[in-house]
Amino acid sequence: MIIEILKMIFHVIGFLIMCLMVYISIKFMLSYKKVHSPILLGGIAFALTFLAALFYFTLRFFFGLFGIDISLDYRTALFVIYGVDFMVVVSWFYITYQLMYSQNKFVKQMFYIFLALNILWELFFFYMIFFSEILIETAELIVFIYDLFALLLTMVFILFLAIKSLKSNDDVLKTRGFSLLMGLILCVISLIIEDGVFTPEWAFLDTIMRILLLLGVFLLFQGFFIGEESKIFKIYNSIKMKKKED
């Protein structure tokens, strides 16, 4: 009984993360219409492609409650889960490039080269999964290596932006940097321990990690939205004032 309750909580949190992603994407789109900032395009791409595995497993669970099986064959599921990972790392490269080096021609060239290489990877990935005779075990290993590379590089971009923001003299930017850093730490811890699949033997740990993931995603995107009226900024500012008084 407890396992079933934890399983329900696990997938409900997954659904909440999905809703958060859609909300953020809509918010970015509305903001883009007003200010036409290219950074928001990167944010939209990231929000729509982040945690594709979560979308698949969460939808499969909730459809299953109504007796509808939307399970995919293993190769197709592998493509659905990992097929958009390249957009995550590309979107953060784009955000970093636009925020820090929008006038740097070398960085711009590097971005387009990186984008081209990732498009080639995606074409190879599609061919490998659906048309090649590569063993599924070999395909999994290749995908794992790329996924690890994409995760590490994404971490580097987010960490770079967080550190740059924390070094700023602007308190709002510092708060955004802190939010990015904490969100990154929570997301990484969660994604390392919890792979998107609910395991009865690790039910409690999986549920805790899913809660951390929700909090991490929230803080990660607050790195875009925090302003002087934000509650997070006010909390950060009050802590800073208390330290000065001490």
MDAnalysis code that builds the backbone (N, CA, C; Angstrom):
import MDAnalysis as mda
import numpy as np

u = mda.Universe.empty(738, n_residues=246, atom_resindex=np.repeat(np.arange(246), 3), trajectory=True)
u.add_TopologyAttr("name", ["N", "CA", "C"] * 246)
u.add_TopologyAttr("resid", np.arange(1, 247))
u.add_TopologyAttr("resname", ["MET", "ILE", "ILE", "GLU", "ILE", "LEU", "LYS", "MET", "ILE", "PHE", "HIS", "VAL", "ILE", "GLY", "PHE", "LEU", "ILE", "MET", "CYS", "LEU", "MET", "VAL", "TYR", "ILE", "SER", "ILE", "LYS", "PHE", "MET", "LEU", "SER", "TYR", "LYS", "LYS", "VAL", "HIS", "SER", "PRO", "ILE", "LEU", "LEU", "GLY", "GLY", "ILE", "ALA", "PHE", "ALA", "LEU", "THR", "PHE", "LEU", "ALA", "ALA", "LEU", "PHE", "TYR", "PHE", "THR", "LEU", "ARG", "PHE", "PHE", "PHE", "GLY", "LEU", "PHE", "GLY", "ILE", "ASP", "ILE", "SER", "LEU", "ASP", "TYR", "ARG", "THR", "ALA", "LEU", "PHE", "VAL", "ILE", "TYR", "GLY", "VAL", "ASP", "PHE", "MET", "VAL", "VAL", "VAL", "SER", "TRP", "PHE", "TYR", "ILE", "THR", "TYR", "GLN", "LEU", "MET", "TYR", "SER", "GLN", "ASN", "LYS", "PHE", "VAL", "LYS", "GLN", "MET", "PHE", "TYR", "ILE", "PHE", "LEU", "ALA", "LEU", "ASN", "ILE", "LEU", "TRP", "GLU", "LEU", "PHE", "PHE", "PHE", "TYR", "MET", "ILE", "PHE", "PHE", "SER", "GLU", "ILE", "LEU", "ILE", "GLU", "THR", "ALA", "GLU", "LEU", "ILE", "VAL", "PHE", "ILE", "TYR", "ASP", "LEU", "PHE", "ALA", "LEU", "LEU", "LEU", "THR", "MET", "VAL", "PHE", "ILE", "LEU", "PHE", "LEU", "ALA", "ILE", "LYS", "SER", "LEU", "LYS", "SER", "ASN", "ASP", "ASP", "VAL", "LEU", "LYS", "THR", "ARG", "GLY", "PHE", "SER", "LEU", "LEU", "MET", "GLY", "LEU", "ILE", "LEU", "CYS", "VAL", "ILE", "SER", "LEU", "ILE", "ILE", "GLU", "ASP", "GLY", "VAL", "PHE", "THR", "PRO", "GLU", "TRP", "ALA", "PHE", "LEU", "ASP", "THR", "ILE", "MET", "ARG", "ILE", "LEU", "LEU", "LEU", "LEU", "GLY", "VAL", "PHE", "LEU", "LEU", "PHE", "GLN", "GLY", "PHE", "PHE", "ILE", "GLY", "GLU", "GLU", "SER", "LYS", "ILE", "PHE", "LYS", "ILE", "TYR", "ASN", "SER", "ILE", "LYS", "MET", "LYS", "LYS", "LYS", "GLU", "ASP"])
u.atoms.positions = np.array([
    [0.831, -1.213, 0.000],
    [0.000, 0.000, 0.000],
    [0.866, 1.264, 0.000],
    [1.869, 1.293, 0.875],
    [2.760, 2.453, 0.948],
    [3.496, 2.646, -0.374],
    [3.919, 1.514, -0.981],
    [4.631, 1.573, -2.264],
    [3.749, 2.206, -3.335],
    [2.467, 1.825, -3.355],
    [1.540, 2.365, -4.354],
    [1.311, 3.858, -4.150],
    [1.242, 4.274, -2.885],
    [1.068, 5.706, -2.584],
    [2.289, 6.499, -3.049],
    [3.478, 5.963, -2.752],
    [4.717, 6.625, -3.176],
    [4.816, 6.674, -4.695],
    [4.362, 5.604, -5.347],
    [4.378, 5.564, -6.815],
    [3.472, 6.649, -7.391],
    [2.297, 6.808, -6.779],
    [1.372, 7.851, -7.225],
    [1.987, 9.236, -7.016],
    [2.570, 9.465, -5.834],
    [3.223, 10.751, -5.549],
    [4.340, 11.013, -6.552],
    [5.137, 9.989, -6.829],
    [6.260, 10.069, -7.771],
    [5.793, 10.576, -9.132],
    [4.706, 9.984, -9.640],
    [4.229, 10.359, -10.975],
    [3.435, 11.666, -10.963],
    [2.774, 11.977, -9.853],
    [2.080, 13.270, -9.744],
    [3.095, 14.408, -9.791],
    [4.221, 14.223, -9.103],
    [5.291, 15.232, -9.149],
    [5.822, 15.359, -10.574],
    [5.952, 14.215, -11.260],
    [6.366, 14.251, -12.663],
    [5.400, 15.060, -13.505],
    [4.099, 14.894, -13.244],
    [3.078, 15.660, -13.963],
    [3.201, 17.148, -13.651],
    [3.480, 17.485, -12.392],
    [3.660, 18.890, -12.001],
    [4.855, 19.511, -12.721],
    [5.928, 18.726, -12.874],
    [7.101, 19.222, -13.605],
    [6.740, 19.472, -15.060],
    [5.944, 18.556, -15.657],
    [5.485, 18.752, -17.031],
    [4.695, 20.051, -17.156],
    [3.778, 20.283, -16.215],
    [2.972, 21.513, -16.225],
    [3.861, 22.745, -16.087],
    [4.875, 22.638, -15.219],
    [5.815, 23.741, -15.022],
    [6.549, 24.055, -16.318],
    [6.964, 23.008, -17.048],
    [7.666, 23.200, -18.318],
    [6.782, 23.917, -19.342],
    [5.525, 23.479, -19.429],
    [4.590, 24.100, -20.375],
    [4.343, 25.557, -19.985],
    [4.154, 25.805, -18.691],
    [3.930, 27.170, -18.197],
    [5.114, 28.073, -18.531],
    [6.320, 27.565, -18.287],
    [7.534, 28.339, -18.556],
    [7.663, 28.630, -20.045],
    [7.372, 27.627, -20.879],
    [7.452, 27.813, -22.330],
    [6.498, 28.906, -22.791],
    [5.262, 28.877, -22.269],
    [4.269, 29.893, -22.630],
    [4.726, 31.273, -22.157],
    [5.263, 31.329, -20.938],
    [5.743, 32.605, -20.383],
    [6.885, 33.160, -21.231],
    [7.806, 32.286, -21.647],
    [8.909, 32.709, -22.517],
    [8.384, 33.216, -23.859],
    [7.399, 32.503, -24.416],
    [6.839, 32.893, -25.713],
    [6.180, 34.262, -25.642],
    [5.400, 34.487, -24.585],
    [4.739, 35.785, -24.408],
    [5.760, 36.903, -24.216],
    [6.810, 36.607, -23.456],
    [7.870, 37.603, -23.236],
    [8.616, 37.886, -24.535],
    [8.819, 36.833, -25.339],
    [9.546, 37.007, -26.603],
    [8.781, 37.924, -27.556],
    [7.462, 37.813, -27.550],
    [6.647, 38.666, -28.415],
    [6.805, 40.140, -28.049],
    [7.071, 40.395, -26.758],
    [7.211, 41.777, -26.289],
    [8.609, 42.336, -26.530],
    [9.630, 41.548, -26.198],
    [11.004, 42.078, -26.220],
    [11.877, 41.488, -27.329],
    [11.424, 40.391, -27.962],
    [12.170, 39.747, -29.056],
    [13.611, 39.414, -28.662],
    [13.780, 38.967, -27.433],
    [15.117, 38.581, -26.976],
    [15.428, 37.156, -27.429],
    [16.544, 36.955, -28.150],
    [16.897, 35.604, -28.605],
    [17.161, 34.639, -27.458],
    [17.516, 35.167, -26.283],
    [17.763, 34.316, -25.109],
    [16.503, 33.536, -24.752],
    [15.335, 34.174, -24.930],
    [14.075, 33.515, -24.599],
    [13.813, 32.326, -25.511],
    [14.290, 32.397, -26.761],
    [14.142, 31.259, -27.675],
    [14.906, 30.049, -27.141],
    [16.100, 30.321, -26.614],
    [16.881, 29.246, -25.999],
    [16.162, 28.667, -24.797],
    [15.529, 29.537, -24.012],
    [14.770, 29.087, -22.848],
    [13.585, 28.221, -23.237],
    [12.894, 28.595, -24.327],
    [11.762, 27.806, -24.817],
    [12.226, 26.423, -25.255],
    [13.325, 26.384, -26.018],
    [13.865, 25.104, -26.494],
    [14.241, 24.203, -25.327],
    [14.858, 24.793, -24.314],
    [15.262, 24.009, -23.145],
    [14.041, 23.479, -22.391],
    [13.052, 24.345, -22.179],
    [11.867, 23.948, -21.411],
    [11.095, 22.827, -22.093],
    [11.023, 22.865, -23.430],
    [10.244, 21.870, -24.164],
    [10.972, 20.542, -24.341],
    [12.286, 20.548, -24.224],
    [13.041, 19.314, -24.474],
    [13.635, 18.697, -23.218],
    [13.675, 19.462, -22.128],
    [14.261, 18.966, -20.886],
    [13.412, 17.829, -20.321],
    [14.065, 16.748, -19.937],
    [13.391, 15.622, -19.295],
    [12.328, 14.966, -20.168],
    [12.690, 14.637, -21.408],
    [11.762, 13.936, -22.295],
    [11.361, 12.587, -21.709],
    [12.301, 11.938, -21.026],
    [12.015, 10.641, -20.398],
    [10.890, 10.777, -19.378],
    [10.894, 11.876, -18.628],
    [9.862, 12.103, -17.625],
    [8.487, 12.199, -18.284],
    [8.408, 12.881, -19.411],
    [7.148, 13.011, -20.133],
    [6.610, 11.637, -20.516],
    [7.489, 10.807, -21.065],
    [7.075, 9.484, -21.538],
    [6.579, 8.609, -20.387],
    [7.368, 8.486, -19.335],
    [7.008, 7.600, -18.228],
    [5.794, 8.104, -17.454],
    [5.678, 9.431, -17.300],
    [4.541, 9.994, -16.571],
    [3.242, 9.789, -17.338],
    [3.267, 10.077, -18.641],
    [2.069, 9.883, -19.458],
    [1.683, 8.411, -19.523],
    [2.677, 7.537, -19.623],
    [2.396, 6.099, -19.669],
    [1.711, 5.641, -18.386],
    [2.153, 6.173, -17.248],
    [1.552, 5.805, -15.964],
    [0.102, 6.269, -15.880],
    [-0.158, 7.536, -16.209],
    [-1.512, 8.065, -16.060],
    [-2.488, 7.460, -17.067],
    [-2.029, 7.201, -18.286],
    [-2.885, 6.507, -19.248],
    [-3.174, 5.087, -18.760],
    [-2.171, 4.480, -18.106],
    [-2.335, 3.127, -17.575],
    [-3.412, 3.039, -16.512],
    [-3.632, 4.129, -15.773],
    [-4.686, 4.150, -14.757],
    [-6.063, 3.953, -15.374],
    [-6.201, 4.322, -16.653],
    [-7.477, 4.170, -17.358],
    [-7.470, 2.956, -18.289],
    [-6.459, 2.106, -18.092],
    [-6.390, 0.877, -18.884],
    [-5.875, 1.081, -20.294],
    [-5.251, 2.222, -20.558],
    [-4.723, 2.516, -21.897],
    [-3.213, 2.338, -21.885],
    [-2.738, 1.419, -22.697],
    [-1.300, 1.138, -22.750],
    [-0.664, 1.914, -23.902],
    [0.195, 2.867, -23.578],
    [0.870, 3.644, -24.629],
    [2.363, 3.298, -24.688],
    [2.701, 2.123, -24.151],
    [4.099, 1.691, -24.164],
    [4.605, 1.557, -25.596],
    [5.837, 1.976, -25.808],
    [6.478, 1.884, -27.116],
    [7.429, 0.702, -27.124],
    [7.755, 0.219, -28.323],
    [8.783, -0.813, -28.391],
    [10.104, -0.206, -27.919],
    [11.035, -1.065, -27.525],
    [12.229, -0.593, -26.823],
    [13.034, 0.414, -27.638],
    [13.217, 0.158, -28.931],
    [14.011, 1.069, -29.768],
    [13.336, 2.432, -29.894],
    [12.024, 2.423, -30.118],
    [11.295, 3.690, -30.242],
    [11.323, 4.463, -28.924],
    [11.152, 3.739, -27.815],
    [11.205, 4.382, -26.498],
    [12.575, 5.007, -26.260],
    [13.623, 4.314, -26.692],
    [14.986, 4.836, -26.542],
    [15.142, 6.151, -27.297],
    [14.552, 6.219, -28.486],
    [14.643, 7.442, -29.290],
    [13.817, 8.569, -28.664],
    [12.618, 8.238, -28.180],
    [11.755, 9.250, -27.564],
    [12.409, 9.833, -26.314],
    [13.015, 8.964, -25.509],
    [13.614, 9.392, -24.243],
    [14.868, 10.234, -24.453],
    [15.717, 9.818, -25.412],
    [17.013, 10.486, -25.582],
    [17.134, 11.295, -26.881],
    [16.112, 11.256, -27.709],
    [16.224, 11.870, -29.033],
    [16.330, 13.378, -29.054],
    [15.888, 14.036, -27.979],
    [15.933, 15.504, -27.959],
    [16.989, 16.042, -26.996],
    [17.814, 15.146, -26.464],
    [18.844, 15.599, -25.514],
    [19.781, 16.640, -26.112],
    [20.019, 16.525, -27.425],
    [20.938, 17.473, -28.064],
    [20.414, 18.902, -27.961],
    [19.067, 19.062, -27.923],
    [18.493, 20.398, -27.832],
    [18.755, 21.041, -26.472],
    [18.896, 20.222, -25.438],
    [19.165, 20.749, -24.096],
    [20.518, 21.444, -24.057],
    [21.548, 20.735, -24.528],
    [22.899, 21.303, -24.487],
    [23.047, 22.441, -25.498],
    [22.409, 22.312, -26.674],
    [22.465, 23.381, -27.681],
    [21.777, 24.645, -27.153],
    [20.640, 24.481, -26.492],
    [19.913, 25.655, -25.983],
    [20.715, 26.399, -24.922],
    [21.448, 25.670, -24.057],
    [22.251, 26.352, -23.039],
    [23.499, 26.994, -23.633],
    [24.053, 26.383, -24.672],
    [25.163, 27.017, -25.398],
    [24.660, 28.330, -25.996],
    [23.469, 28.274, -26.595],
    [22.886, 29.457, -27.225],
    [22.614, 30.556, -26.197],
    [22.044, 30.184, -25.043],
    [21.756, 31.157, -23.987],
    [23.047, 31.812, -23.491],
    [24.080, 30.982, -23.266],
    [25.378, 31.499, -22.804],
    [25.995, 32.431, -23.836],
    [25.936, 32.012, -25.093],
    [26.492, 32.809, -26.193],
    [25.783, 34.161, -26.300],
    [24.446, 34.163, -26.221],
    [23.688, 35.400, -26.359],
    [23.866, 36.324, -25.153],
    [23.976, 35.747, -23.961],
    [24.129, 36.568, -22.757],
    [25.512, 37.176, -22.620],
    [26.530, 36.397, -22.958],
    [27.907, 36.796, -22.659],
    [28.732, 37.198, -23.885],
    [28.453, 36.574, -25.022],
    [29.358, 36.760, -26.166],
    [28.606, 37.033, -27.471],
    [27.513, 37.765, -27.397],
    [26.684, 37.980, -28.591],
    [27.427, 38.716, -29.708],
    [28.467, 39.483, -29.356],
    [29.229, 40.233, -30.362],
    [30.533, 39.536, -30.757],
    [30.797, 38.390, -30.161],
    [32.039, 37.661, -30.431],
    [31.847, 36.729, -31.624],
    [32.535, 37.015, -32.732],
    [32.363, 36.229, -33.957],
    [32.874, 34.797, -33.800],
    [33.959, 34.633, -33.035],
    [34.526, 33.297, -32.848],
    [33.540, 32.388, -32.106],
    [32.954, 32.912, -31.022],
    [31.984, 32.129, -30.248],
    [30.760, 31.823, -31.105],
    [30.362, 32.796, -31.925],
    [29.229, 32.590, -32.824],
    [29.522, 31.454, -33.802],
    [30.734, 31.443, -34.378],
    [31.123, 30.368, -35.291],
    [31.158, 29.023, -34.571],
    [31.683, 29.023, -33.340],
    [31.741, 27.790, -32.555],
    [30.337, 27.256, -32.270],
    [29.413, 28.174, -32.023],
    [28.040, 27.739, -31.759],
    [27.447, 27.046, -32.978],
    [27.629, 27.649, -34.156],
    [27.053, 27.053, -35.367],
    [27.726, 25.727, -35.723],
    [29.019, 25.625, -35.467],
    [29.713, 24.347, -35.678],
    [29.159, 23.297, -34.715],
    [28.985, 23.706, -33.463],
    [28.443, 22.805, -32.443],
    [27.029, 22.366, -32.813],
    [26.225, 23.302, -33.298],
    [24.857, 22.991, -33.722],
    [24.861, 21.987, -34.871],
    [25.746, 22.215, -35.858],
    [25.843, 21.313, -37.011],
    [26.245, 19.902, -36.579],
    [27.210, 19.812, -35.669],
    [27.665, 18.502, -35.173],
    [26.536, 17.769, -34.447],
    [25.744, 18.511, -33.701],
    [24.641, 17.883, -32.973],
    [23.507, 17.456, -33.899],
    [23.306, 18.192, -34.983],
    [22.317, 17.776, -35.984],
    [22.777, 16.483, -36.656],
    [24.072, 16.402, -36.954],
    [24.635, 15.171, -37.526],
    [24.467, 14.003, -36.552],
    [24.715, 14.265, -35.271],
    [24.512, 13.226, -34.255],
    [23.061, 12.742, -34.255],
    [22.119, 13.695, -34.344],
    [20.707, 13.336, -34.309],
    [20.328, 12.468, -35.505],
    [20.866, 12.795, -36.679],
    [20.617, 11.987, -37.876],
    [21.203, 10.589, -37.716],
    [22.418, 10.525, -37.167],
    [23.052, 9.226, -36.920],
    [22.254, 8.429, -35.894],
    [21.803, 9.106, -34.850],
    [21.019, 8.457, -33.801],
    [19.747, 7.840, -34.389],
    [19.052, 8.606, -35.226],
    [17.827, 8.135, -35.871],
    [18.110, 6.908, -36.738],
    [19.180, 6.986, -37.528],
    [19.552, 5.851, -38.386],
    [19.925, 4.634, -37.542],
    [20.714, 4.861, -36.490],
    [21.186, 3.759, -35.644],
    [20.022, 3.028, -34.980],
    [19.027, 3.766, -34.529],
    [17.908, 3.157, -33.806],
    [16.947, 2.426, -34.736],
    [16.644, 3.029, -35.883],
    [15.563, 2.494, -36.717],
    [16.001, 1.740, -37.974],
    [17.226, 1.952, -38.439],
    [17.606, 1.351, -39.718],
    [18.858, 0.479, -39.671],
    [19.711, 0.676, -38.687],
    [20.954, -0.095, -38.641],
    [20.722, -1.455, -37.985],
    [21.714, -2.310, -38.116],
    [21.652, -3.633, -37.491],
    [22.503, -3.678, -36.220],
    [22.824, -2.502, -35.700],
    [23.600, -2.424, -34.461],
    [22.803, -3.042, -33.318],
    [23.452, -3.851, -32.512],
    [22.789, -4.457, -31.361],
    [22.275, -3.370, -30.424],
    [21.131, -3.611, -29.819],
    [20.530, -2.610, -28.945],
    [21.442, -2.283, -27.765],
    [22.203, -3.272, -27.304],
    [23.152, -3.032, -26.205],
    [24.230, -2.033, -26.613],
    [24.714, -2.191, -27.866],
    [25.731, -1.265, -28.392],
    [25.142, 0.131, -28.563],
    [23.910, 0.182, -29.084],
    [23.230, 1.469, -29.265],
    [23.048, 2.173, -27.924],
    [22.676, 1.415, -26.904],
    [22.504, 1.984, -25.564],
    [23.803, 2.584, -25.046],
    [24.909, 1.889, -25.284],
    [26.215, 2.379, -24.825],
    [26.580, 3.683, -25.526],
    [26.361, 3.737, -26.839],
    [26.665, 4.947, -27.612],
    [25.809, 6.114, -27.120],
    [24.525, 5.841, -26.910],
    [23.603, 6.874, -26.429],
    [23.999, 7.345, -25.032],
    [24.396, 6.407, -24.181],
    [24.816, 6.753, -22.816],
    [26.030, 7.679, -22.840],
    [26.996, 7.382, -23.715],
    [28.207, 8.207, -23.806],
    [27.850, 9.628, -24.248],
    [26.989, 9.736, -25.282],
    [26.587, 11.066, -25.747],
    [25.791, 11.795, -24.665],
    [24.879, 11.064, -24.017],
    [24.038, 11.670, -22.990],
    [24.885, 12.207, -21.838],
    [25.902, 11.456, -21.457],
    [26.817, 11.892, -20.397],
    [27.571, 13.144, -20.826],
    [28.028, 13.153, -22.092],
    [28.719, 14.323, -22.645],
    [27.798, 15.543, -22.630],
    [26.543, 15.357, -23.080],
    [25.583, 16.463, -23.127],
    [25.283, 16.993, -21.730],
    [25.139, 16.085, -20.766],
    [24.854, 16.491, -19.389],
    [26.009, 17.287, -18.795],
    [27.228, 16.795, -18.997],
    [28.406, 17.475, -18.449],
    [28.582, 18.858, -19.069],
    [28.381, 18.946, -20.388],
    [28.541, 20.231, -21.071],
    [27.455, 21.217, -20.644],
    [26.235, 20.726, -20.487],
    [25.150, 21.576, -20.004],
    [25.469, 22.108, -18.612],
    [26.013, 21.236, -17.758],
    [26.425, 21.650, -16.412],
    [27.472, 22.753, -16.474],
    [28.407, 22.630, -17.409],
    [29.464, 23.637, -17.558],
    [28.861, 24.989, -17.927],
    [27.931, 25.000, -18.888],
    [27.310, 26.254, -19.319],
    [26.525, 26.906, -18.182],
    [25.714, 26.112, -17.475],
    [24.911, 26.658, -16.377],
    [25.812, 27.148, -15.246],
    [26.833, 26.361, -14.927],
    [27.772, 26.737, -13.865],
    [28.504, 28.024, -14.222],
    [28.879, 28.159, -15.488],
    [29.565, 29.363, -15.964],
    [28.677, 30.594, -15.772],
    [27.403, 30.486, -16.189],
    [26.474, 31.604, -16.035],
    [26.221, 31.918, -14.562],
    [26.112, 30.870, -13.750],
    [25.860, 31.069, -12.318],
    [27.017, 31.807, -11.650],
    [28.238, 31.382, -11.941],
    [29.424, 32.010, -11.338],
    [29.566, 33.456, -11.798],
    [29.349, 33.693, -13.106],
    [29.413, 35.057, -13.640],
    [28.401, 35.962, -12.938],
    [27.194, 35.433, -12.728],
    [26.141, 36.220, -12.077],
    [26.468, 36.477, -10.612],
    [27.009, 35.468, -9.938],
    [27.360, 35.612, -8.522],
    [28.465, 36.646, -8.304],
    [29.316, 36.827, -9.317],
    [30.411, 37.798, -9.218],
    [29.962, 39.224, -9.520],
    [28.727, 39.364, -9.994],
    [28.219, 40.685, -10.349],
    [27.991, 41.538, -9.106],
    [28.043, 42.849, -9.283],
    [27.744, 43.786, -8.194],
    [26.244, 44.029, -8.047],
    [25.490, 43.556, -9.042],
    [24.036, 43.713, -9.034],
    [23.415, 42.604, -8.176],
    [22.644, 42.987, -7.157],
    [22.051, 42.002, -6.245],
    [21.055, 41.078, -6.949],
    [20.332, 41.612, -7.934],
    [19.375, 40.781, -8.674],
    [20.113, 39.695, -9.453],
    [21.201, 40.080, -10.130],
    [21.998, 39.104, -10.875],
    [22.618, 38.070, -9.940],
    [23.065, 38.534, -8.777],
    [23.629, 37.602, -7.792],
    [22.585, 36.575, -7.355],
    [21.355, 37.046, -7.143],
    [20.282, 36.139, -6.733],
    [19.966, 35.151, -7.848],
    [19.979, 35.624, -9.092],
    [19.756, 34.727, -10.225],
    [20.850, 33.666, -10.299],
    [22.075, 34.106, -10.058],
    [23.197, 33.170, -10.073],
    [23.071, 32.119, -8.991],
    [22.654, 32.550, -7.799],
    [22.459, 31.617, -6.684],
    [21.355, 30.618, -7.015],
    [20.274, 31.128, -7.620],
    [19.156, 30.262, -7.997],
    [19.585, 29.239, -9.052],
    [20.355, 29.685, -10.046],
    [20.877, 28.776, -11.074],
    [21.750, 27.697, -10.456],
    [22.627, 28.118, -9.560],
    [23.565, 27.175, -8.941],
    [22.835, 26.126, -8.101],
    [21.903, 26.565, -7.268],
    [21.159, 25.630, -6.423],
    [20.281, 24.714, -7.268],
    [19.665, 25.284, -8.308],
    [18.844, 24.468, -9.202],
    [19.664, 23.410, -9.907],
    [20.857, 23.797, -10.358],
    [21.760, 22.855, -11.025],
    [22.152, 21.719, -10.084],
    [22.541, 22.063, -8.868],
    [22.969, 21.047, -7.892],
    [21.844, 20.048, -7.614],
    [20.633, 20.559, -7.377],
    [19.501, 19.685, -7.070],
    [19.130, 18.802, -8.260],
    [19.140, 19.380, -9.468],
    [18.805, 18.605, -10.670],
    [19.828, 17.503, -10.921],
    [21.098, 17.834, -10.780],
    [22.161, 16.847, -11.027],
    [22.072, 15.695, -10.028],
    [21.905, 16.024, -8.754],
    [21.777, 14.974, -7.728],
    [20.595, 14.061, -8.046],
    [19.466, 14.688, -8.393],
    [18.259, 13.918, -8.687],
    [18.428, 13.033, -9.919],
    [18.988, 13.598, -10.999],
    [19.108, 12.853, -12.250],
    [20.132, 11.727, -12.156],
    [21.124, 11.887, -11.302],
    [22.123, 10.830, -11.122],
    [21.514, 9.635, -10.381],
    [20.710, 9.929, -9.367],
    [20.156, 8.859, -8.527],
    [18.863, 8.284, -9.100],
    [18.020, 9.149, -9.659],
    [16.702, 8.721, -10.140],
    [16.646, 8.854, -11.649],
    [16.440, 7.738, -12.356],
    [16.516, 7.719, -13.820],
    [15.171, 7.880, -14.515],
    [14.133, 8.277, -13.778],
    [12.822, 8.465, -14.386],
    [11.903, 7.272, -14.245],
    [12.448, 6.138, -13.830],
    [11.660, 4.915, -13.667],
    [11.464, 4.642, -12.180],
    [10.219, 4.454, -11.772],
    [9.923, 4.159, -10.366],
    [10.298, 2.716, -10.059],
    [11.168, 2.539, -9.057],
    [11.617, 1.209, -8.649],
    [11.082, 0.914, -7.254],
    [10.227, -0.103, -7.098],
    [9.633, -0.408, -5.788],
    [10.659, -0.569, -4.671],
    [11.813, -1.182, -5.000],
    [12.843, -1.398, -3.982],
    [13.429, -0.084, -3.460],
    [13.363, 0.955, -4.294],
    [13.912, 2.262, -3.926],
    [12.809, 3.324, -3.923],
    [11.610, 2.913, -3.556],
    [10.434, 3.781, -3.658],
    [10.598, 5.104, -2.916],
    [11.045, 5.042, -1.672],
    [11.177, 6.262, -0.866],
    [12.242, 7.185, -1.448],
    [13.401, 6.611, -1.815],
    [14.494, 7.413, -2.370],
    [14.087, 8.030, -3.703],
    [13.420, 7.241, -4.569],
    [12.961, 7.762, -5.864],
    [12.015, 8.945, -5.677],
    [11.119, 8.834, -4.695],
    [10.154, 9.909, -4.441],
    [10.849, 11.172, -3.936],
    [11.804, 11.005, -3.031],
    [12.577, 12.150, -2.521],
    [13.332, 12.828, -3.662],
    [13.946, 12.024, -4.535],
    [14.700, 12.575, -5.662],
    [13.789, 13.311, -6.640],
    [12.569, 12.797, -6.811],
    [11.623, 13.479, -7.701],
    [11.210, 14.831, -7.119],
    [11.061, 14.900, -5.802],
    [10.758, 16.181, -5.139],
    [11.917, 17.162, -5.330],
    [13.147, 16.665, -5.169],
    [14.332, 17.507, -5.381],
    [14.396, 17.999, -6.821],
    [13.999, 17.128, -7.760],
    [14.010, 17.514, -9.176],
    [13.025, 18.647, -9.434],
    [11.835, 18.546, -8.864],
    [10.836, 19.608, -9.014],
    [11.372, 20.927, -8.471],
    [11.960, 20.885, -7.290],
    [12.536, 22.091, -6.687],
    [13.702, 22.614, -7.522],
    [14.536, 21.694, -8.023],
    [15.683, 22.084, -8.842],
    [15.269, 22.761, -10.134],
    [14.263, 22.193, -10.811],
    [13.759, 22.784, -12.056],
    [13.184, 24.170, -11.789],
    [12.445, 24.302, -10.693],
    [11.869, 25.600, -10.325],
    [12.964, 26.646, -10.128],
    [13.997, 26.299, -9.363],
    [15.090, 27.238, -9.092],
    [15.890, 27.546, -10.350],
    [16.060, 26.529, -11.205],
    [16.814, 26.711, -12.445],
    [16.170, 27.777, -13.319],
    [14.860, 27.699, -13.462],
    [14.176, 28.669, -14.310],
    [13.960, 30.004, -13.611],
    [14.015, 30.015, -12.281],
    [13.969, 31.291, -11.572],
    [15.195, 32.131, -11.909],
    [16.251, 31.472, -12.356],
    [17.450, 32.177, -12.801],
    [17.177, 33.114, -13.965],
    [16.050, 32.896, -14.662],
    [15.636, 33.789, -15.749],
    [14.697, 34.885, -15.250],
    [13.866, 34.567, -14.257],
    [12.741, 35.428, -13.915],
    [12.944, 36.350, -12.722],
    [13.898, 36.042, -11.855],
    [14.026, 36.792, -10.594],
    [14.220, 38.290, -10.837],
    [13.393, 39.079, -10.165],
    [13.512, 40.530, -10.211],
    [13.458, 41.076, -8.792],
    [13.409, 42.379, -8.655],
    [13.415, 42.995, -7.324],
    [12.150, 42.677, -6.530],
    [11.057, 42.344, -7.233],
    [9.800, 42.030, -6.553],
    [9.670, 40.545, -6.248],
    [10.626, 39.751, -6.700],
    [10.573, 38.301, -6.490],
    [10.751, 37.954, -5.015],
    [10.004, 36.947, -4.543],
    [10.116, 36.504, -3.147],
    [11.511, 35.954, -2.863],
    [12.073, 35.250, -3.854],
    [13.413, 34.685, -3.675],
    [14.436, 35.801, -3.478],
    [14.291, 36.894, -4.263],
    [15.209, 38.026, -4.123],
    [15.053, 38.678, -2.750],
    [13.815, 38.811, -2.289],
    [13.569, 39.432, -0.984],
    [14.164, 38.591, 0.146],
    [14.037, 37.261, 0.028],
    [14.624, 36.364, 1.039],
    [16.143, 36.498, 1.037],
    [16.722, 36.475, -0.194],
    [18.176, 36.616, -0.343],
    [18.645, 37.949, 0.236],
    [17.891, 39.010, -0.046],
    [18.264, 40.349, 0.411],
    [18.167, 40.461, 1.936],
    [17.144, 39.833, 2.521],
    [16.980, 39.894, 3.981],
    [18.108, 39.145, 4.690],
    [18.522, 38.006, 4.109],
    [19.652, 37.248, 4.674],
    [20.932, 38.078, 4.600],
    [21.098, 38.774, 3.473],
    [22.282, 39.619, 3.283],
    [22.306, 40.757, 4.293],
    [21.140, 41.362, 4.539],
    [21.052, 42.471, 5.493],
    [21.351, 42.001, 6.922],
    [20.877, 40.807, 7.260],
    [21.136, 40.251, 8.597],
    [22.622, 40.002, 8.811],
    [23.292, 39.519, 7.759],
    [24.738, 39.276, 7.846],
    [25.496, 40.577, 8.064],
    [25.038, 41.646, 7.399],
    [25.689, 42.949, 7.560],
    [25.507, 43.476, 8.982],
    [24.317, 43.256, 9.536],
    [24.032, 43.713, 10.900],
    [24.877, 42.974, 11.927],
    [25.104, 41.662, 11.660],
    [25.939, 40.856, 12.567],
    [27.403, 41.277, 12.493],
])
